Amino acid sequence: MRDRTRHLAAAVTGLLLGALALGPGLAPGFVLSYDMVFVPDPAFTPMTFGLTGTVPRHVPSDAFAAALGTVLPGGLAQKLILLGVFVLACTSAASLVPSRRLAPRLVAGAVYAWNPFVAERLLLGQWALLLGYAALPWALAAAARAGERGGGRRLVRALLPAAVGGFAALAVSGLAALVVALCAGRGRWTAAGKAVAAAALLSLPWLVPGLLRPGGVPGDDAAVGLFAARADTPFGTLGSLLLLGGVWNGETVPHGYGAPLTAALWLVAVVGALAAYALWTRDEPWRRGLAAAGAAGFAVAALGAVAEPVLAGLIGLWPGFAVLRDGQQFVAPLAVVVAVGAGVAADRAAEARLPLVPVGLVVVPVLLLPTLAWGAAGELRAVQYPDDWKRAREIIDGDPARGDVLLLPWAQYRSYAWNHGRRVLDPLPRYLDRRVVVNDSVTVGRTTVAPEDPRSVRLAPAAATGSPPAAALRDAGVRYVVVDAETDRFRPTGAVRVLDGPHLAVYRIGGQVARVDERVPAAPVVVAWTIASAGVFWSIVGPGTSLSTPLLGSIESRSPRRTRRRAP
């Protein structure tokens, strides 16, 4: 009963932190920011499962969002997911603190749920990555015990949020789990094998379509420097990573973060937490593994910044190493260590009969990073899709003739006026049931990363002119052209305008459109989903598993004898 009470208290704390962080984003509508795209009435389309030939980074997170959006209004589904990130993060981190006291656990949960990593990734819109981050403490605890009987089942269950998050989330959690398993002592190779098997199993939904796509596995080694960690504090790139910041996109750094005073206070807090972890977690079976995972994650995070040619060389050898380009995401295991260390420090303060110190430490993360509150100081606000978007969907999806949709202007990210100018990945590919061809190249500063979608590559010369001829589009399999924002500058020649709204215009290409079939074969993808689903089912219904217990069953830390006396 006490364990359930502590879990409930941590969950409620996470819910309050989530509500404080989202603020105006909890109003009716959708929060659209960079990679965070949710749409009303989402549908399951070939793109949802990575069958269109685009790089399946959105698999299976889009399927999860679409499934939830079919039983709930889309805006509500998004809010539940975002709040769930904070609830899971606070609860999972709190469960690792080796103390029977509640306050130290809440300190760890608050530190893990409210820090620069969470703020920068939330502003970047990477909710899927944050979903895996939220359950990472559970995954690392399960990896430490993976060599035990039933350890494989526990690990698969613990990695489920990361599996839903997809490519990046599972890469971060899987690598950290492998490091922890290798440090497990006796049975480490068995544990490591289970960690690799669990990650491989849960990767199948995105791994199979990624390997079978027409363009193969992309990997641009020239883009390493663009996505490498950058300094967002006075302590340089490595210091910023130590403070759990350092994201590559300067536009997603919270307002005021990195000022000398607050950065210095963050540094003191982080160093103190790491020292507490080193001194007072010596009896924990996961101590060495978590520390090794944090150190390995920090090294990977810094690789692109301090050894760019090395990472570029690795990507040249195997494109799969491109997941390491956005290095800052790999400091997530270090955040677990910092959170647990903060909780342990709070527990020592309680033992020293300073009960107000742990209570005060719960709010310290919020005080040191106040601009995460209220939708990151108003950056994250809920908006409604304009009415002409709905009319465009009715026209395009209601047309029985085949053909894809081309989106102009020829850019991937938009700054819509109705979204308060906030930059966002264009929602149209998820908004429509048809295949939407967009320019999937990414421009950072003056450097552009080459597009990865073969359709985008072929249509680029015509689309980049802003006025592509209808005949060329028809031969390329395009039935509609959707033009947003600057409707007077971009229009296909020889096409019929069927919608002229204040926010977008729709043009129809007459005649019979050529059939362009470059999809990933569906059968192997169905098999991949079936195998992964069977593995998840096996992990849940295994002997001794109870869904009434926490996600991992019993993963409570084995607390030292001195902490088992009744808390004051």
PASELO-197344 format. One line per 2 residues: number of its first residue (from 0); their letters; for each residue x, y, z of C-alpha. Coordinates in steps of 0.5 Angstrom, whole numbers, always signed. Layout:
BEGIN
NUM> a> X:Y:Z ~ ...
END
This chain:
BEGIN
0> mr> +0:+0:+0 ~ +6:+5:+2
2> dr> +9:+3:-5 ~ +2:+5:-9
4> tr> +2:+11:-5 ~ +9:+14:-7
6> hl> +7:+12:-14 ~ +1:+16:-14
8> aa> +4:+22:-10 ~ +10:+22:-16
10> av> +5:+21:-21 ~ +1:+27:-18
12> tg> +7:+31:-18 ~ +9:+30:-25
14> ll> +2:+32:-27 ~ +2:+38:-24
16> lg> +9:+40:-27 ~ +6:+38:-34
18> al> +0:+43:-33 ~ +5:+48:-31
20> al> +10:+47:-37 ~ +4:+47:-42
22> gp> +0:+52:-39 ~ -4:+55:-45
24> gl> -2:+49:-49 ~ -8:+46:-45
26> ap> -13:+50:-48 ~ -18:+47:-54
28> gf> -14:+46:-60 ~ -7:+43:-62
30> vl> +0:+45:-60 ~ +4:+46:-66
32> sy> +12:+47:-65 ~ +17:+44:-70
34> dm> +17:+37:-70 ~ +10:+36:-66
36> vf> +5:+35:-71 ~ -2:+33:-69
38> vp> -8:+34:-73 ~ -16:+33:-72
40> dp> -19:+26:-74 ~ -12:+23:-76
42> af> -13:+17:-80 ~ -9:+11:-81
44> tp> -5:+12:-88 ~ +1:+8:-92
46> mt> +5:+14:-89 ~ +3:+12:-82
48> fg> +7:+5:-83 ~ +12:+8:-87
50> lt> +10:+5:-93 ~ +11:+11:-98
52> gt> +18:+11:-98 ~ +20:+16:-94
54> vp> +25:+15:-88 ~ +20:+12:-82
56> rh> +22:+16:-77 ~ +15:+17:-75
58> vp> +14:+10:-74 ~ +10:+8:-70
60> sd> +9:+14:-66 ~ +4:+17:-71
62> af> +0:+10:-71 ~ +0:+11:-63
64> aa> -2:+18:-64 ~ -7:+16:-69
66> al> -10:+10:-65 ~ -11:+15:-59
68> gt> -14:+20:-64 ~ -19:+16:-66
70> vl> -22:+15:-60 ~ -21:+22:-57
72> pg> -21:+29:-60 ~ -14:+30:-63
74> gl> -13:+36:-59 ~ -15:+32:-52
76> aq> -10:+26:-55 ~ -4:+31:-56
78> kl> -5:+34:-49 ~ -6:+27:-45
80> il> +1:+25:-49 ~ +4:+31:-47
82> lg> +2:+30:-39 ~ +3:+23:-39
84> vf> +11:+25:-41 ~ +11:+29:-35
86> vl> +7:+24:-30 ~ +12:+18:-33
88> ac> +18:+22:-32 ~ +17:+24:-25
90> ts> +14:+17:-23 ~ +20:+13:-26
92> aa> +25:+17:-23 ~ +22:+17:-16
94> sl> +22:+9:-16 ~ +30:+9:-17
96> vp> +31:+13:-10 ~ +33:+8:-5
98> sr> +29:+11:+1 ~ +22:+10:+4
100> rl> +21:+17:+5 ~ +17:+21:+0
102> ap> +20:+27:-1 ~ +27:+25:-3
104> rl> +23:+21:-9 ~ +19:+27:-11
106> va> +26:+31:-11 ~ +28:+26:-16
108> ga> +22:+26:-20 ~ +22:+34:-20
110> vy> +29:+34:-23 ~ +28:+29:-28
112> aw> +21:+32:-31 ~ +24:+39:-31
114> np> +30:+41:-33 ~ +34:+44:-40
116> fv> +33:+37:-43 ~ +26:+37:-43
118> ae> +25:+44:-44 ~ +29:+44:-50
120> rl> +26:+38:-53 ~ +19:+40:-52
122> ll> +20:+46:-55 ~ +23:+42:-61
124> gq> +17:+38:-61 ~ +20:+32:-60
126> wa> +14:+29:-56 ~ +16:+22:-58
128> ll> +23:+22:-56 ~ +21:+25:-49
130> lg> +16:+19:-49 ~ +22:+14:-49
132> ya> +26:+19:-44 ~ +20:+19:-39
134> al> +21:+11:-38 ~ +28:+11:-39
136> pw> +29:+10:-31 ~ +25:+4:-31
138> al> +28:+1:-37 ~ +35:+2:-34
140> aa> +33:-1:-28 ~ +30:-7:-32
142> aa> +37:-8:-36 ~ +40:-8:-29
144> ra> +36:-15:-27 ~ +35:-17:-35
146> ge> +40:-23:-33 ~ +35:-26:-28
148> rg> +29:-30:-29 ~ +24:-26:-33
150> gg> +29:-21:-34 ~ +27:-21:-41
152> rr> +20:-20:-40 ~ +21:-14:-36
154> lv> +26:-11:-40 ~ +21:-11:-46
156> ra> +15:-8:-42 ~ +20:-2:-40
158> ll> +22:-1:-47 ~ +15:+0:-49
160> pa> +15:+8:-49 ~ +21:+8:-52
162> av> +19:+3:-58 ~ +12:+8:-59
164> gg> +17:+14:-59 ~ +21:+10:-65
166> fa> +27:+11:-68 ~ +31:+16:-64
168> al> +27:+14:-57 ~ +29:+7:-58
170> av> +36:+8:-60 ~ +37:+12:-54
172> sg> +34:+8:-49 ~ +37:+1:-52
174> la> +44:+4:-52 ~ +43:+6:-45
176> al> +40:-1:-43 ~ +46:-5:-46
178> vv> +51:-1:-42 ~ +47:-2:-36
180> al> +47:-10:-38 ~ +54:-10:-39
182> ca> +55:-8:-32 ~ +51:-12:-29
184> gr> +56:-17:-26 ~ +54:-24:-26
186> gr> +50:-26:-32 ~ +52:-20:-36
188> wt> +53:-23:-42 ~ +46:-26:-42
190> aa> +43:-19:-40 ~ +47:-16:-46
192> gk> +44:-21:-50 ~ +37:-20:-48
194> av> +38:-12:-48 ~ +40:-13:-56
196> aa> +34:-18:-57 ~ +29:-13:-54
198> aa> +31:-7:-57 ~ +31:-11:-64
200> ll> +24:-14:-63 ~ +21:-7:-61
202> sl> +25:-4:-67 ~ +22:-8:-73
204> pw> +16:-4:-74 ~ +21:+2:-77
206> lv> +27:-2:-78 ~ +24:-6:-84
208> pg> +21:-1:-88 ~ +27:+3:-87
210> ll> +31:-2:-90 ~ +26:-4:-95
212> rp> +25:+4:-98 ~ +27:+5:-105
214> gg> +32:+10:-102 ~ +36:+5:-98
216> vp> +38:+8:-91 ~ +40:+15:-91
218> gd> +46:+18:-88 ~ +49:+25:-90
220> da> +56:+25:-86 ~ +57:+32:-88
222> av> +51:+34:-84 ~ +55:+32:-77
224> gl> +57:+39:-75 ~ +50:+42:-76
226> fa> +46:+37:-71 ~ +52:+37:-66
228> ar> +51:+40:-59 ~ +52:+47:-58
230> ad> +54:+51:-52 ~ +48:+55:-49
232> tp> +51:+56:-42 ~ +57:+60:-41
234> fg> +61:+53:-40 ~ +62:+51:-47
236> tl> +59:+45:-50 ~ +61:+40:-45
238> gs> +59:+44:-40 ~ +52:+45:-43
240> ll> +52:+38:-44 ~ +53:+37:-37
242> ll> +48:+41:-35 ~ +43:+37:-39
244> gg> +42:+42:-45 ~ +46:+44:-51
246> vw> +41:+42:-56 ~ +43:+44:-63
248> ng> +38:+49:-65 ~ +38:+55:-61
250> et> +31:+57:-63 ~ +29:+52:-58
252> vp> +33:+54:-52 ~ +28:+57:-47
254> hg> +28:+64:-46 ~ +33:+67:-41
256> yg> +36:+60:-40 ~ +44:+60:-40
258> ap> +45:+67:-36 ~ +51:+67:-32
260> lt> +47:+67:-25 ~ +42:+61:-27
262> aa> +47:+57:-30 ~ +52:+57:-24
264> lw> +47:+55:-20 ~ +45:+49:-25
266> lv> +52:+47:-25 ~ +52:+47:-17
268> av> +46:+43:-17 ~ +48:+38:-22
270> vg> +55:+37:-19 ~ +52:+36:-12
272> al> +47:+31:-15 ~ +53:+27:-18
274> aa> +57:+27:-12 ~ +51:+25:-8
276> ya> +50:+19:-13 ~ +58:+17:-12
278> lw> +58:+17:-5 ~ +51:+15:-3
280> tr> +49:+9:-8 ~ +54:+4:-6
282> de> +49:-1:-4 ~ +45:-1:-10
284> pw> +45:-6:-15 ~ +44:-1:-21
286> rr> +49:+4:-19 ~ +55:+2:-23
288> gl> +51:+1:-29 ~ +47:+7:-29
290> aa> +54:+11:-28 ~ +57:+8:-34
292> ag> +50:+9:-38 ~ +51:+16:-36
294> aa> +58:+17:-38 ~ +57:+13:-45
296> gf> +51:+18:-46 ~ +55:+24:-45
298> av> +61:+21:-49 ~ +56:+20:-55
300> aa> +53:+27:-54 ~ +60:+30:-54
302> lg> +62:+26:-60 ~ +60:+31:-66
304> av> +62:+37:-62 ~ +69:+35:-61
306> ae> +71:+29:-66 ~ +66:+31:-72
308> pv> +71:+27:-77 ~ +70:+21:-73
310> la> +63:+21:-73 ~ +63:+23:-80
312> gl> +67:+17:-82 ~ +63:+12:-78
314> ig> +57:+15:-82 ~ +61:+14:-88
316> lw> +62:+6:-86 ~ +55:+5:-84
318> pg> +49:+10:-85 ~ +46:+8:-79
320> fa> +51:+11:-75 ~ +47:+18:-77
322> vl> +43:+17:-71 ~ +49:+20:-67
324> rd> +49:+26:-71 ~ +44:+29:-66
326> gq> +48:+28:-60 ~ +45:+32:-55
328> qf> +39:+27:-54 ~ +44:+22:-51
330> va> +45:+26:-45 ~ +38:+23:-42
332> pl> +42:+17:-38 ~ +46:+23:-35
334> av> +39:+26:-33 ~ +37:+19:-29
336> vv> +44:+20:-25 ~ +43:+27:-24
338> av> +36:+26:-21 ~ +37:+20:-17
340> ga> +43:+24:-14 ~ +39:+29:-12
342> gv> +34:+25:-9 ~ +39:+21:-5
344> aa> +42:+28:-3 ~ +35:+30:+0
346> dr> +34:+23:+3 ~ +41:+25:+7
348> aa> +38:+32:+9 ~ +32:+28:+12
350> ea> +36:+24:+16 ~ +40:+30:+19
352> rl> +33:+32:+21 ~ +33:+38:+16
354> pl> +26:+36:+14 ~ +25:+42:+10
356> vp> +31:+41:+6 ~ +28:+36:+1
358> vg> +21:+39:+1 ~ +25:+46:-2
360> lv> +29:+42:-7 ~ +22:+39:-10
362> vv> +21:+46:-13 ~ +29:+48:-14
364> pv> +28:+46:-21 ~ +22:+50:-23
366> ll> +26:+56:-20 ~ +32:+55:-24
368> lp> +28:+54:-30 ~ +22:+58:-29
370> tl> +21:+60:-37 ~ +19:+53:-38
372> aw> +13:+54:-34 ~ +6:+57:-38
374> ga> +8:+54:-45 ~ +15:+56:-44
376> ag> +14:+63:-43 ~ +8:+63:-48
378> el> +12:+59:-54 ~ +7:+53:-54
380> ra> +0:+55:-55 ~ -6:+51:-57
382> vq> -9:+53:-64 ~ -14:+51:-69
384> yp> -14:+49:-76 ~ -17:+54:-81
386> dd> -23:+52:-84 ~ -20:+52:-91
388> wk> -16:+47:-89 ~ -22:+43:-87
390> ra> -25:+45:-94 ~ -19:+43:-98
392> re> -19:+36:-94 ~ -26:+35:-97
394> ii> -24:+36:-104 ~ -18:+32:-104
396> dg> -20:+26:-100 ~ -27:+26:-104
398> dp> -24:+26:-111 ~ -24:+18:-113
400> ar> -18:+20:-118 ~ -11:+17:-116
402> gd> -6:+22:-116 ~ -1:+25:-110
404> vl> -1:+32:-107 ~ +5:+37:-108
406> ll> +6:+42:-103 ~ +8:+49:-104
408> pw> +12:+53:-103 ~ +18:+48:-103
410> aq> +20:+48:-96 ~ +19:+43:-90
412> yr> +18:+48:-84 ~ +12:+53:-84
414> sy> +11:+59:-80 ~ +4:+60:-81
416> aw> +0:+66:-78 ~ -5:+62:-75
418> nh> +0:+59:-71 ~ +3:+65:-68
420> gr> +9:+65:-73 ~ +11:+59:-69
422> rv> +16:+54:-74 ~ +13:+47:-75
424> ld> +14:+41:-80 ~ +8:+42:-85
426> pl> +2:+38:-82 ~ -1:+37:-89
428> pr> +2:+30:-90 ~ -2:+28:-84
430> yl> -8:+32:-85 ~ -9:+29:-92
432> dr> -11:+21:-93 ~ -7:+22:-100
434> rv> +1:+22:-101 ~ +4:+29:-100
436> vv> +10:+30:-103 ~ +14:+36:-99
438> nd> +21:+38:-99 ~ +24:+34:-94
440> sv> +31:+37:-94 ~ +33:+41:-88
442> tv> +37:+48:-88 ~ +41:+50:-82
444> gr> +44:+57:-83 ~ +47:+57:-90
446> tt> +47:+49:-90 ~ +42:+45:-93
448> va> +42:+37:-92 ~ +40:+33:-98
450> pe> +33:+31:-99 ~ +32:+23:-97
452> dp> +25:+22:-100 ~ +26:+20:-108
454> rs> +20:+23:-110 ~ +22:+30:-107
456> vr> +29:+29:-110 ~ +25:+28:-117
458> la> +20:+33:-116 ~ +25:+39:-114
460> pa> +27:+42:-120 ~ +20:+43:-122
462> aa> +17:+45:-115 ~ +23:+50:-114
464> tg> +21:+54:-119 ~ +14:+56:-116
466> sp> +10:+55:-122 ~ +11:+48:-124
468> pa> +8:+46:-131 ~ +2:+42:-130
470> aa> +4:+37:-135 ~ +10:+35:-132
472> lr> +7:+34:-125 ~ +2:+30:-128
474> da> +7:+25:-131 ~ +10:+25:-124
476> gv> +4:+23:-121 ~ +1:+29:-118
478> ry> -6:+30:-118 ~ -7:+36:-113
480> vv> -2:+42:-111 ~ -3:+46:-105
482> vd> +0:+53:-104 ~ +0:+56:-97
484> ae> +1:+63:-95 ~ +4:+67:-101
486> td> -2:+64:-106 ~ +0:+70:-111
488> rf> +7:+68:-112 ~ +7:+60:-112
490> rp> +2:+57:-117 ~ +2:+51:-122
492> tg> +1:+53:-129 ~ -4:+50:-133
494> av> -8:+47:-127 ~ -15:+49:-124
496> rv> -16:+53:-118 ~ -21:+49:-114
498> ld> -20:+53:-107 ~ -18:+60:-106
500> gp> -18:+61:-98 ~ -15:+66:-94
502> hl> -9:+61:-91 ~ -9:+56:-97
504> av> -10:+55:-105 ~ -12:+48:-108
506> yr> -10:+47:-115 ~ -13:+41:-119
508> ig> -9:+38:-125 ~ -13:+35:-130
510> gq> -13:+29:-134 ~ -11:+22:-132
512> va> -5:+22:-128 ~ +1:+17:-129
514> rv> +1:+12:-124 ~ +8:+12:-119
516> de> +9:+6:-115 ~ +15:+7:-110
518> rv> +12:+4:-104 ~ +15:-1:-99
520> pa> +12:-8:-100 ~ +7:-8:-95
522> ap> +7:-16:-93 ~ +14:-15:-90
524> vv> +12:-9:-85 ~ +6:-13:-83
526> va> +10:-19:-81 ~ +15:-14:-77
528> wt> +9:-11:-74 ~ +6:-18:-72
530> ia> +13:-21:-69 ~ +13:-14:-65
532> sa> +6:-15:-62 ~ +7:-22:-61
534> gv> +13:-20:-57 ~ +10:-15:-53
536> fw> +4:-20:-51 ~ +9:-25:-49
538> si> +12:-20:-44 ~ +5:-18:-41
540> vg> +2:-25:-40 ~ +9:-28:-38
542> pg> +8:-32:-31 ~ +8:-28:-25
544> ts> +6:-22:-29 ~ +1:-17:-26
546> ls> -2:-11:-29 ~ -4:-9:-22
548> tp> +3:-7:-20 ~ +8:-2:-23
550> ll> +10:-3:-30 ~ +16:-7:-28
552> gs> +13:-11:-23 ~ +17:-10:-17
554> ie> +23:-6:-19 ~ +24:-2:-12
556> sr> +31:-1:-10 ~ +34:-5:-5
558> sp> +35:+0:+0 ~ +40:+0:+6
560> rr> +38:-2:+13 ~ +39:+5:+15
562> tr> +34:+8:+11 ~ +29:+3:+13
564> rr> +27:+6:+19 ~ +20:+10:+19
566> ap> +21:+16:+16 ~ +20:+22:+21
END
